[in-house]
Amino acid sequence: MRNEILIAGFGGQGVITLAKIIAAAAILEERKYATQAEAYGPASRGGSCWAEVVVDDKDPIDYPRAINPNIFILLSELAAGKYKRAASKPGKVTITDPLTVKKLKIRKGKKIEIDAQRIAQEKFGMGVVSNMILFGAFIGLFPDIISEEAGRKTVEKFVPPKALSTNLEAFDLGLKLAKEQAASAQ
């Protein structure tokens, strides 16, 4: 099955890092086909940016860009405004951070809030692990795309040793938040 993930926000929120780690987990650990594309504005911090990941279980990817994303991770009001129409269709899932996206209403798709920025600041004293919280939440919500084991192995491979325990804790917290969201939705 082909999954198309669009991640959008501002530079400095970990948008591109999150896309790269999702693609790496899909390719290196799950042995699936995956591509990743990105773009960012003239200012890397604070400028708008987006990244896409396409993952396919069975077939090589013939076009490396997201044509019809089924998963959105929107981390700014600007991104939410830009992708609201596409995210508001049946079968779409949108993950937002309520600290950075306050006004998005999804009519026909599903919206899930993961409080990554606030938790990263309060629990870890640093916003940079918010993308690891989101990575854990993504895996918790979509274990058919990337398993917990594959996600954990990817974090272990890509995070420097001195920051590994903090990032694994953030990853586990994201998994827990996603599972709580899934349980409350039933």
C-alpha positions as CSV (number, residue, x, y, z in Angstrom):
1,M,0.0,0.0,0.0
2,R,1.2,3.5,-0.9
3,N,1.2,6.1,1.9
4,E,1.9,9.7,1.3
5,I,2.9,11.9,4.2
6,L,3.1,15.7,4.0
7,I,4.8,17.5,6.9
8,A,4.7,21.3,6.9
9,G,5.6,24.1,9.3
10,F,8.4,26.6,9.9
11,G,12.1,26.0,9.8
12,G,13.5,25.0,13.2
13,Q,10.5,22.8,14.1
14,G,12.2,19.6,12.9
15,V,10.0,19.2,9.8
16,I,12.7,18.0,7.5
17,T,14.4,15.9,10.2
18,L,11.1,14.2,10.9
19,A,10.6,13.4,7.2
20,K,14.1,12.0,6.9
21,I,13.8,9.8,9.9
22,I,10.4,8.4,8.7
23,A,11.9,7.6,5.3
24,A,15.0,6.1,6.9
25,A,12.9,3.8,9.2
26,A,10.8,2.7,6.2
27,I,13.8,1.9,4.0
28,L,16.5,0.7,6.4
29,E,14.4,-1.1,9.0
30,E,11.1,-2.1,7.3
31,R,12.7,-2.7,3.9
32,K,10.0,-0.8,2.1
33,Y,10.2,1.5,-0.8
34,A,10.4,5.2,0.3
35,T,11.3,8.6,-1.0
36,Q,11.6,11.9,0.7
37,A,11.5,15.4,-0.7
38,E,11.7,18.8,1.0
39,A,11.7,22.6,0.4
40,Y,12.2,25.5,2.7
41,G,12.1,29.3,2.4
42,P,15.0,31.7,2.2
43,A,15.4,31.7,6.0
44,S,16.0,28.3,7.4
45,R,14.8,29.2,10.9
46,G,11.4,30.7,10.9
47,G,10.8,30.5,7.2
48,S,8.1,28.1,5.9
49,C,9.1,24.6,5.0
50,W,7.6,21.3,3.9
51,A,8.7,17.8,3.4
52,E,7.0,14.8,1.9
53,V,7.6,11.1,2.4
54,V,6.1,8.4,0.1
55,V,6.2,4.8,1.5
56,D,5.1,1.8,-0.5
57,D,5.0,-1.8,0.9
58,K,5.2,-3.6,-2.4
59,D,5.9,-1.5,-5.4
60,P,8.8,0.7,-6.4
61,I,7.9,4.3,-6.3
62,D,7.4,5.6,-9.8
63,Y,6.9,9.3,-8.8
64,P,8.8,10.5,-5.7
65,R,6.5,13.2,-4.6
66,A,3.2,13.1,-2.7
67,I,0.4,13.4,-5.2
68,N,-2.5,12.8,-2.9
69,P,-1.3,12.8,0.8
70,N,-3.3,10.6,3.1
71,I,-1.4,11.8,6.2
72,F,-0.7,15.4,7.1
73,I,1.6,16.6,10.0
74,L,0.9,20.4,10.2
75,L,2.9,22.4,12.6
76,S,2.0,26.1,11.9
77,E,-1.1,28.1,11.2
78,L,0.3,29.0,7.7
79,A,0.7,25.3,6.9
80,A,-2.8,24.5,8.3
81,G,-4.3,27.2,6.1
82,K,-2.5,26.0,3.0
83,Y,-3.4,22.3,3.4
84,K,-6.8,22.5,5.1
85,R,-8.8,21.7,2.0
86,A,-6.7,18.7,1.1
87,A,-6.7,17.4,4.7
88,S,-10.5,17.8,5.1
89,K,-11.4,14.9,2.9
90,P,-12.6,11.5,3.9
91,G,-9.8,9.0,4.8
92,K,-7.3,11.7,5.5
93,V,-5.5,11.9,8.9
94,T,-4.0,15.2,10.2
95,I,-1.7,15.4,13.1
96,T,-1.3,18.9,14.6
97,D,0.4,20.5,17.6
98,P,-2.2,22.5,19.5
99,L,0.5,25.0,20.6
100,T,1.3,26.0,17.0
101,V,-2.0,25.2,15.2
102,K,-5.0,26.5,17.1
103,K,-7.6,27.3,14.4
104,L,-7.7,24.2,12.1
105,K,-11.0,22.5,11.8
106,I,-11.2,19.3,9.8
107,R,-14.6,18.4,8.5
108,K,-14.4,15.0,6.9
109,G,-11.0,13.7,7.8
110,K,-9.6,12.9,11.2
111,K,-7.6,15.4,13.3
112,I,-5.3,14.2,16.1
113,E,-3.5,16.7,18.4
114,I,-0.1,15.8,19.8
115,D,1.1,18.4,22.3
116,A,4.8,17.9,21.2
117,Q,6.2,21.5,21.7
118,R,4.8,22.1,25.1
119,I,5.8,18.6,26.4
120,A,9.3,19.0,24.9
121,Q,9.8,22.2,26.7
122,E,8.2,21.2,30.0
123,K,9.6,17.7,30.3
124,F,13.0,18.0,28.5
125,G,13.7,21.7,28.6
126,M,14.3,21.8,24.9
127,G,12.0,22.1,21.9
128,V,14.4,20.1,19.6
129,V,13.0,16.8,20.8
130,S,9.5,17.6,19.8
131,N,10.1,16.0,16.4
132,M,11.1,12.8,18.2
133,I,7.8,13.0,20.1
134,L,6.0,13.4,16.8
135,F,8.0,10.5,15.3
136,G,6.9,8.2,18.2
137,A,3.3,9.5,17.8
138,F,3.4,8.8,14.0
139,I,4.5,5.2,14.7
140,G,1.9,4.8,17.4
141,L,-0.8,5.9,15.0
142,F,0.5,4.1,11.9
143,P,2.2,0.9,13.1
144,D,1.4,-0.7,9.7
145,I,3.8,1.8,8.1
146,I,6.6,1.6,10.6
147,S,6.8,-0.7,13.6
148,E,7.8,0.4,17.1
149,E,10.9,-1.8,16.8
150,A,11.9,-0.2,13.5
151,G,11.3,3.3,14.9
152,R,13.4,2.6,18.0
153,K,16.3,1.1,15.9
154,T,16.2,4.2,13.6
155,V,16.5,6.6,16.5
156,E,19.4,4.5,17.9
157,K,21.2,4.8,14.5
158,F,20.6,8.5,13.8
159,V,20.9,10.2,17.2
160,P,24.3,10.9,18.7
161,P,25.1,8.8,21.8
162,K,25.1,11.7,24.2
163,A,21.5,12.6,23.2
164,L,20.2,9.1,22.7
165,S,18.5,8.5,26.1
166,T,16.6,11.8,25.9
167,N,15.5,11.1,22.3
168,L,14.4,7.6,23.1
169,E,12.4,8.9,26.1
170,A,10.7,11.5,23.8
171,F,10.1,8.8,21.2
172,D,8.4,6.5,23.8
173,L,6.4,9.5,25.1
174,G,5.1,10.1,21.6
175,L,4.1,6.4,21.3
176,K,2.2,6.6,24.5
177,L,0.4,9.8,23.5
178,A,-0.7,8.2,20.2
179,K,-1.9,5.1,21.9
180,E,-3.9,7.2,24.4
181,Q,-5.4,9.1,21.4
182,A,-6.3,5.9,19.7
183,A,-7.9,4.4,22.8
184,S,-10.0,7.5,23.5
185,A,-11.2,7.5,19.9
186,Q,-12.7,4.0,20.2
